[in-house]
Amino acid sequence: MGSTLVFFMRQCFERKRYDQVLRMGDTVLSAYPSTPARPDALRYYADALVELGQYDSAVVVYDQYIATSRSKADRATATYHIGQIYAEKFNDCEQALVLFDSSITAYGRGSGALQAQRQIPFCHLRLGKLEAAARAWRTMKSGRAY
């Protein structure tokens, strides 16, 4: 139940109708609290919040998504997205590094963990830690895990 509504949320997101994603998300999340489609609804909801510049709320929803998702790859991606919010929107690269590391070590699968690994050197550069950035790039170049 609710999967058709989540599909509508996806269509609205693809059409950049983020306000509609939030309206439908409110409906889905309140009317179907235990539907198997809930994690997908949370993901679209959080992504729409990011697009609308509501970063604090997006972090809260991503945390809910991490708590309800069964897939390690999905949890890694959500953790990566939270790290991106901290790095790019809150300008807190220290916290972003912690989140990127969590995405890699705690979940270690999927594109989220790979994207997190790619962002680590940039955070070190922004913090002025040139040696740490160089180490991170060498680690990636060698093909080893972070």
N, CA, C and O of each residue as an XYZ file, in Angstrom:
584
protein
N       0.824     -1.185      0.000
C       0.000      0.000      0.000
C       0.866      1.245      0.000
O       1.908      1.290      0.654
N       0.432      2.245     -0.732
C       1.162      3.491     -0.794
C       2.190      3.546     -1.898
O       2.766      4.606     -2.142
N       2.443      2.426     -2.582
C       3.491      2.429     -3.609
C       3.124      3.314     -4.801
O       4.005      3.916     -5.415
N       1.842      3.397     -5.131
C       1.420      4.272     -6.229
C       1.672      5.734     -5.861
O       2.065      6.536     -6.709
N       1.448      6.070     -4.608
C       1.682      7.435     -4.158
C       3.175      7.764     -4.146
O       3.569      8.889     -4.453
N       3.992      6.793     -3.797
C       5.446      7.002     -3.826
C       5.918      7.152     -5.273
O       6.827      7.934     -5.552
N       5.305      6.409     -6.187
C       5.625      6.570     -7.606
C       5.286      7.995     -8.054
O       6.033      8.606     -8.818
N       4.161      8.513     -7.576
C       3.797      9.900     -7.878
C       4.837     10.865     -7.318
O       5.187     11.849     -7.970
N       5.333     10.587     -6.106
C       6.381     11.418     -5.518
C       7.619     11.422     -6.413
O       8.237     12.465     -6.628
N       7.971     10.259     -6.927
C       9.132     10.162     -7.811
C       8.931     10.988     -9.072
O       9.833     11.706     -9.503
N       7.743     10.883     -9.661
C       7.456     11.657    -10.872
C       7.533     13.157    -10.589
O       8.080     13.918    -11.388
N       6.990     13.570     -9.465
C       7.054     14.990     -9.099
C       8.497     15.435     -8.888
O       8.876     16.533     -9.295
N       9.295     14.594     -8.260
C      10.698     14.933     -8.038
C      11.424     15.078     -9.374
O      12.193     16.019     -9.568
N      11.181     14.153    -10.283
C      11.832     14.222    -11.592
C      11.415     15.461    -12.370
O      12.179     15.973    -13.189
N      10.206     15.941    -12.115
C       9.706     17.146    -12.793
C      10.028     18.418    -12.003
O       9.569     19.510    -12.340
N      10.822     18.252    -10.951
C      11.252     19.358    -10.096
C      10.082     20.060     -9.410
O      10.117     21.271     -9.193
N       9.064     19.304     -9.077
C       7.918     19.817     -8.329
C       8.085     19.409     -6.867
O       7.323     18.603     -6.335
N       9.088     19.981     -6.245
C       9.481     19.572     -4.909
C       8.395     19.858     -3.869
O       8.251     19.112     -2.900
N       7.631     20.936     -4.070
C       6.542     21.229     -3.147
C       5.490     20.119     -3.172
O       4.907     19.786     -2.140
N       5.251     19.551     -4.351
C       4.297     18.453     -4.467
C       4.835     17.176     -3.828
O       4.079     16.390     -3.256
N       6.146     16.978     -3.932
C       6.767     15.815     -3.284
C       6.515     15.886     -1.778
O       6.174     14.883     -1.151
N       6.686     17.073     -1.206
C       6.482     17.222      0.237
C       5.018     17.028      0.624
O       4.718     16.405      1.642
N       4.114     17.560     -0.187
C       2.687     17.401      0.123
C       2.285     15.929      0.082
O       1.611     15.438      0.987
N       2.702     15.229     -0.973
C       2.362     13.809     -1.075
C       3.099     13.017     -0.008
O       2.552     12.060      0.542
N       4.333     13.403      0.290
C       5.082     12.728      1.342
C       4.406     12.834      2.687
O       4.370     11.865      3.446
N       3.870     13.999      2.990
C       3.127     14.161      4.243
C       1.953     13.188      4.299
O       1.679     12.586      5.337
N       1.269     13.045      3.174
C       0.126     12.133      3.111
C       0.568     10.686      3.286
O       0.003      9.952      4.097
N       1.572     10.280      2.529
C       2.034      8.888      2.567
C       2.571      8.535      3.948
O       2.234      7.486      4.497
N       3.397      9.399      4.505
C       4.050      9.089      5.776
C       3.073      9.078      6.947
O       3.290      8.361      7.924
N       2.007      9.857      6.861
C       1.026      9.838      7.958
C      -0.034      8.757      7.765
O      -0.479      8.150      8.739
N      -0.445      8.510      6.519
C      -1.518      7.535      6.274
C      -1.018      6.093      6.259
O      -1.769      5.174      6.585
N       0.243      5.890      5.883
C       0.798      4.537      5.773
C       2.100      4.437      6.573
O       3.173      4.362      5.975
N       2.036      4.433      7.889
C       3.259      4.447      8.692
C       4.091      3.170      8.613
O       5.279      3.192      8.935
N       3.492      2.063      8.191
C       4.263      0.813      8.168
C       4.295      0.176      6.783
O       4.504     -1.032      6.669
N       4.096      0.948      5.749
C       4.119      0.407      4.398
C       5.548      0.064      3.981
O       6.491      0.733      4.404
N       5.718     -0.960      3.163
C       7.066     -1.267      2.656
C       7.637     -0.142      1.792
O       8.847     -0.083      1.575
N       6.782      0.743      1.301
C       7.235      1.854      0.464
C       7.722      3.046      1.293
O       8.179      4.041      0.731
N       7.629      2.957      2.619
C       8.011      4.078      3.485
C       9.455      4.543      3.274
O       9.680      5.750      3.183
N      10.441      3.647      3.192
C      11.812      4.133      2.970
C      11.951      4.953      1.680
O      12.639      5.974      1.665
N      11.308      4.512      0.616
C      11.384      5.274     -0.634
C      10.723      6.640     -0.486
O      11.226      7.638     -1.003
N       9.595      6.682      0.222
C       8.915      7.961      0.456
C       9.822      8.891      1.260
O       9.902     10.084      0.967
N      10.502      8.355      2.266
C      11.416      9.171      3.062
C      12.565      9.702      2.212
O      12.975     10.853      2.358
N      13.074      8.865      1.334
C      14.192      9.300      0.493
C      13.783     10.454     -0.420
O      14.487     11.460     -0.503
N      12.647     10.312     -1.103
C      12.188     11.393     -1.979
C      11.876     12.652     -1.174
O      12.144     13.768     -1.619
N      11.316     12.462     -0.008
C      10.981     13.587      0.862
C      12.258     14.336      1.247
O      12.317     15.562      1.147
N      13.274     13.600      1.685
C      14.541     14.227      2.077
C      15.213     14.911      0.895
O      15.718     16.026      1.026
N      15.221     14.253     -0.251
C      15.830     14.857     -1.441
C      15.123     16.154     -1.828
O      15.772     17.119     -2.231
N      13.794     16.180     -1.707
C      13.036     17.390     -2.018
C      13.359     18.502     -1.023
O      13.469     19.667     -1.406
N      13.511     18.144      0.257
C      13.879     19.144      1.255
C      15.228     19.772      0.932
O      15.409     20.978      1.098
N      16.174     18.960      0.471
C      17.486     19.490      0.076
C      17.320     20.472     -1.069
O      17.893     21.562     -1.049
N      16.543     20.090     -2.060
C      16.347     20.963     -3.217
C      15.677     22.279     -2.832
O      15.904     23.299     -3.482
N      14.862     22.267     -1.795
C      14.182     23.478     -1.335
C      14.994     24.255     -0.302
O      14.542     25.285      0.197
N      16.203     23.759      0.023
C      17.088     24.465      0.940
C      16.771     24.265      2.405
O      17.244     25.034      3.241
N      15.989     23.260      2.742
C      15.628     22.982      4.129
C      16.547     21.874      4.652
O      16.116     20.739      4.855
N      17.809     22.220      4.865
C      18.847     21.239      5.138
C      18.710     20.567      6.500
O      18.927     19.360      6.614
N      18.355     21.322      7.529
C      18.197     20.711      8.854
C      17.101     19.648      8.835
O      17.268     18.560      9.386
N      15.998     19.970      8.205
C      14.896     19.005      8.100
C      15.311     17.801      7.259
O      14.936     16.667      7.557
N      16.080     18.052      6.216
C      16.532     16.956      5.358
C      17.399     15.976      6.140
O      17.270     14.764      5.965
N      18.276     16.481      6.996
C      19.135     15.606      7.805
C      18.277     14.719      8.703
O      18.555     13.529      8.851
N      17.243     15.291      9.297
C      16.351     14.513     10.169
C      15.655     13.410      9.376
O      15.553     12.276      9.845
N      15.180     13.737      8.184
C      14.477     12.738      7.367
C      15.447     11.681      6.860
O      15.102     10.500      6.829
N      16.656     12.079      6.463
C      17.656     11.078      6.063
C      17.960     10.123      7.221
O      18.134      8.923      7.008
N      18.024     10.650      8.437
C      18.240      9.785      9.607
C      17.100      8.777      9.764
O      17.338      7.613     10.085
N      15.876      9.222      9.540
C      14.734      8.302      9.591
C      14.855      7.250      8.490
O      14.546      6.076      8.697
N      15.301      7.684      7.334
C      15.489      6.764      6.208
C      16.525      5.701      6.557
O      16.327      4.518      6.280
N      17.620      6.122      7.161
C      18.662      5.173      7.561
C      18.097      4.159      8.557
O      18.431      2.975      8.504
N      17.249      4.624      9.453
C      16.675      3.741     10.475
C      15.677      2.743      9.890
O      15.495      1.663     10.451
N      15.027      3.082      8.771
C      13.990      2.200      8.230
C      14.434      1.380      7.032
O      13.789      0.387      6.694
N      15.510      1.768      6.389
C      15.950      1.053      5.190
C      16.609     -0.273      5.553
O      17.344     -0.365      6.536
N      16.341     -1.284      4.758
C      16.945     -2.599      4.999
C      18.262     -2.777      4.252
O      19.057     -3.656      4.585
N      18.485     -1.956      3.257
C      19.645     -2.103      2.395
C      20.842     -1.314      2.932
O      20.733     -0.125      3.232
N      21.979     -1.994      3.046
C      23.199     -1.314      3.467
C      23.619     -0.260      2.451
O      24.106      0.808      2.823
N      23.433     -0.557      1.181
C      23.797      0.401      0.133
C      22.954      1.668      0.252
O      23.470      2.772      0.076
N      21.669      1.521      0.547
C      20.809      2.693      0.707
C      21.192      3.497      1.941
O      21.154      4.727      1.918
N      21.557      2.816      3.008
C      21.988      3.528      4.219
C      23.302      4.263      3.972
O      23.502      5.371      4.470
N      24.196      3.644      3.202
C      25.460      4.306      2.856
C      25.201      5.559      2.028
O      25.845      6.587      2.243
N      24.276      5.484      1.095
C      23.955      6.636      0.263
C      23.333      7.758      1.085
O      23.670      8.926      0.896
N      22.433      7.413      1.991
C      21.819      8.438      2.839
C      22.858      9.094      3.741
O      22.832     10.310      3.935
N      23.766      8.306      4.290
C      24.828      8.860      5.123
C      25.724      9.779      4.301
O      26.148     10.832      4.777
N      26.008      9.375      3.067
C      26.784     10.233      2.158
C      26.060     11.564      1.929
O      26.683     12.626      1.964
N      24.747     11.504      1.695
C      23.985     12.734      1.458
C      24.035     13.662      2.676
O      24.153     14.878      2.527
N      23.946     13.092      3.864
C      24.062     13.914      5.069
C      25.454     14.542      5.126
O      25.592     15.717      5.467
N      26.481     13.765      4.792
C      27.845     14.293      4.753
C      27.981     15.433      3.763
O      28.664     16.420      4.034
N      27.330     15.298      2.614
C      27.361     16.368      1.616
C      26.701     17.636      2.144
O      27.182     18.741      1.892
N      25.612     17.480      2.868
C      24.947     18.645      3.451
C      25.900     19.337      4.425
O      26.024     20.562      4.416
N      26.571     18.545      5.264
C      27.504     19.144      6.213
C      28.678     19.812      5.506
O      29.110     20.892      5.909
N      29.190     19.187      4.467
C      30.346     19.752      3.770
C      29.970     20.989      2.962
O      30.638     22.019      3.053
N      28.916     20.889      2.181
C      28.597     21.943      1.225
C      27.674     23.022      1.766
O      27.817     24.189      1.400
N      26.746     22.668      2.614
C      25.746     23.640      3.066
C      26.066     24.210      4.447
O      25.862     25.399      4.690
N      26.565     23.371      5.347
C      26.895     23.827      6.702
C      28.361     24.213      6.829
O      28.763     24.779      7.846
N      29.165     23.916      5.815
C      30.604     24.200      5.806
C      31.299     23.615      7.042
O      32.130     24.269      7.671
N      30.942     22.379      7.371
C      31.511     21.674      8.516
C      32.175     20.403      7.994
O      31.607     19.312      8.057
N      33.380     20.569      7.484
C      34.073     19.430      6.871
C      34.510     18.391      7.897
O      34.644     17.214      7.561
N      34.734     18.803      9.135
C      35.095     17.822     10.173
C      33.960     16.815     10.350
O      34.197     15.607     10.350
N      32.733     17.307     10.500
C      31.584     16.413     10.652
C      31.337     15.637      9.361
O      30.949     14.469      9.406
N      31.555     16.268      8.224
C      31.381     15.581      6.943
C      32.346     14.397      6.837
O      31.968     13.331      6.351
N      33.581     14.580      7.288
C      34.548     13.481      7.256
C      34.082     12.315      8.114
O      34.237     11.156      7.728
N      33.517     12.615      9.267
C      32.994     11.558     10.142
C      31.877     10.801      9.418
O      31.832      9.571      9.449
N      30.991     11.534      8.776
C      29.877     10.902      8.069
C      30.348     10.104      6.862
O      29.859      9.000      6.617
N      31.294     10.655      6.107
C      31.829      9.919      4.961
C      32.507      8.632      5.414
O      32.348      7.584      4.789
N      33.263      8.719      6.502
C      33.910      7.532      7.052
C      32.863      6.502      7.486
O      33.041      5.305      7.264
N      31.777      6.966      8.099
C      30.697      6.050      8.501
C      30.064      5.384      7.286
O      29.754      4.193      7.313
N      29.877      6.148      6.236
C      29.287      5.595      5.017
C      30.149      4.459      4.471
O      29.633      3.461      3.968
N      31.452      4.623      4.575
C      32.380      3.618      4.041
C      32.528      2.431      4.987
O      32.396      1.280      4.572
N      32.800      2.715      6.258
C      33.129      1.627      7.180
C      31.903      0.893      7.714
O      31.934     -0.328      7.867
N      30.835      1.616      7.997
C      29.655      0.968      8.573
C      28.846      0.225      7.523
O      28.282     -0.833      7.804
N      28.786      0.768      6.321
C      27.930      0.172      5.306
C      28.737     -0.395      4.139
O      28.424     -1.477      3.643
N      29.759      0.314      3.699
C      30.725     -0.171      2.734
C      30.244     -0.700      1.405
O      31.003     -1.385      0.720
N      29.036     -0.417      1.012
C      28.545     -0.899     -0.266
C      27.863      0.215     -1.018
O      27.468      1.236     -0.453
N      27.740     -0.007     -2.283
C      26.945      0.871     -3.119
C      27.659      2.144     -3.502
O      28.796      2.404     -3.105
N      26.953      2.922     -4.283
C      27.543      4.150     -4.808
C      27.747      5.189     -3.705
O      28.633      6.035     -3.823
N      26.957      5.146     -2.648
C      27.131      6.104     -1.561
C      28.492      5.995     -0.906
O      29.135      7.007     -0.626
N      28.934      4.772     -0.662
C      30.251      4.574     -0.057
C      31.360      5.015     -1.014
O      32.359      5.593     -0.587
N      31.183      4.742     -2.295
C      32.174      5.169     -3.289
C      32.221      6.690     -3.390
O      33.299      7.284     -3.426
N      31.058      7.311     -3.434
C      31.020      8.777     -3.499
C      31.621      9.395     -2.249
O      32.304     10.415     -2.329
N      31.376      8.791     -1.100
C      31.952      9.291      0.146
C      33.471      9.224      0.087
O      34.157     10.162      0.494
N      33.993      8.114     -0.422
C      35.443      7.971     -0.526
C      36.029      9.042     -1.448
O      37.125      9.546     -1.202
N      35.308      9.380     -2.490
C      35.783     10.401     -3.423
C      35.752     11.799     -2.812
O      36.512     12.665     -3.245
N      34.903     12.044     -1.827
C      34.783     13.375     -1.226
C      35.775     13.623     -0.100
O      36.041     14.773      0.250
N      36.316     12.573      0.462
C      37.225     12.717      1.607
C      38.431     13.605      1.295
O      38.732     14.492      2.094
N      39.138     13.414      0.175
C      40.282     14.302     -0.087
C      39.885     15.773     -0.194
O      40.639     16.649      0.231
N      38.724     16.050     -0.751
C      38.287     17.432     -0.892
C      38.016     18.077      0.469
O      38.308     19.255      0.674
N      37.460     17.300      1.392
C      37.254     17.829      2.745
C      38.589     18.131      3.411
O      38.749     19.164      4.059
N      39.544     17.223      3.247
C      40.865     17.475      3.820
C      41.481     18.733      3.215
O      42.096     19.522      3.934
N      41.327     18.932      1.915
C      41.849     20.141      1.284
C      41.193     21.393      1.855
O      41.873     22.380      2.137
N      39.890     21.354      2.022
C      39.185     22.520      2.558
C      39.604     22.824      3.984
O      39.536     23.972      4.422
N      40.038     21.803      4.712
C      40.512     22.001      6.078
C      41.994     22.376      6.123
O      42.531     22.663      7.193
N      42.651     22.373      4.966
C      44.074     22.711      4.916
C      44.993     21.563      5.274
O      46.174     21.779      5.549
N      44.476     20.350      5.276
C      45.271     19.160      5.614
C      45.763     18.518      4.319
O      45.184     17.549      3.828
N      46.837     19.076      3.784
C      47.318     18.648      2.472
C      47.855     17.221      2.476
O      47.617     16.464      1.534
N      48.578     16.850      3.528
C      49.118     15.485      3.598
C      47.993     14.455      3.687
O      48.055     13.407      3.045
N      46.977     14.751      4.473
C      45.848     13.827      4.594
C      45.115     13.701      3.254
O      44.677     12.612      2.883
N      44.986     14.809      2.537
C      44.348     14.764      1.214
C      45.179     13.921      0.253
O      44.637     13.115     -0.503
N      46.481     14.108      0.284
C      47.357     13.327     -0.599
C      47.273     11.836     -0.269
O      47.234     10.997     -1.169
N      47.246     11.513      1.024
C      47.109     10.109      1.436
C      45.795      9.521      0.931
O      45.754      8.394      0.438
N      44.732     10.291      1.060
C      43.417      9.805      0.624
C      43.406      9.567     -0.882
O      42.841      8.577     -1.348
N      44.021     10.461     -1.644
C      44.072     10.258     -3.094
C      44.944      9.057     -3.458
O      44.607      8.300     -4.368
N      46.058      8.880     -2.755
C      46.901      7.712     -3.025
C      46.147      6.418     -2.710
O      46.257      5.431     -3.438
N      45.394      6.436     -1.634
C      44.607      5.251     -1.265
C      43.596      4.940     -2.360
O      43.431      3.783     -2.747
N      42.932      5.955     -2.852
C      41.948      5.722     -3.931
C      42.644      5.239     -5.190
O      42.144      4.338     -5.863
N      43.779      5.816     -5.517
C      44.513      5.434     -6.733
C      44.969      3.987     -6.675
O      44.991      3.294     -7.692
N      45.335      3.531     -5.480
C      45.820      2.160     -5.348
C      44.685      1.141     -5.416
O      44.924     -0.055     -5.587
N      43.431      1.628     -5.278
C      42.289      0.714     -5.346
C      41.942      0.092     -4.020
O      41.037     -0.738     -3.939
N      42.654      0.484     -2.971
C      42.336     -0.044     -1.644
C      41.142      0.707     -1.072
O      40.777      1.793     -1.522
N      40.563      0.094     -0.080
C      39.487      0.761      0.654
C      40.094      1.845      1.504
O      41.279      1.796      1.835
N      39.302      2.806      1.854
C      39.742      3.951      2.650
C      40.336      3.502      3.951
O      40.763      4.332      4.754
